[in-house]
């Protein structure tokens, strides 16, 4: 991945932002994360955002791993 892709975590799955209010989802999930796991980092990490967008695009976790070159296969 290029640095610009890491700066915009949803880039590999850009279709998610066309079909969903992605920034509202980020905000709502960040609030839920803070409520249920207050000891963790505030907000969503770039990795969490990338995987969320992959799921919203209809990919399985295994497919996302392959797409992001994280598969152990």
N, C-alpha and C positions, 0 to 999 in steps of 0.2 A: 504494500500500500504506500502511496505517496504521502508526504506530510500534509498536503492539502486535503486528502481524504480523511486523515486523522482529525483535522480541525473541524471537519463537517461529517460527523459520524454517520449520518443517515445517507450520505452520498451513494454508497453501493446499492442502496435500496430506495432510491429517490422516489419511486412510485408511491411509497407510503405517504409522503407529504402531499401527494395529489389526491389521495383517497381519504385521508384522515387529517384532523386538526392536530398535527404532530406536536406542536408546542404546548397545546392544552394537555395532551396526554403526558408529555414530559413533566409538566407542572403538577398534574394530579398524581402521577406515580411518585414524583419526588416528595410530595406531601405525605403520601401513604408510607413511603419508605422511612421518612423522618418520624412518623407516628409509631410505626411498628418496630423500627430498628434505630432508635435515637442515637446509638453509639456509632453508627456507620457514617460515612462521608455524606455531607449534605448534597442533595441533588442527585441526578443520575450521572454515572460515569460515561465517558465516550463509548466504552465497550457495551454497557447496558443499553445505550441509545441505539447502537449499531444492531444489536441482537433484537431489540424491540422492533425496529424497522423491518428487519428480515421476517420476523413473525407476522407483522402486519401485511407483508407482501405475500404471505401464504407459504413461506418456506418452513420446513421442519428444522428443529435444532441441528440435526445431522447435516441437512443441506446447507444451513448457514455456516456451519463449521467448514464444510468443503469450500464454499464460496469464499470464505475469509482465510482460507489456507490454514485452518486449525485442526483439520481432521487427522486422526492418528492412523489412518489407513495407509 
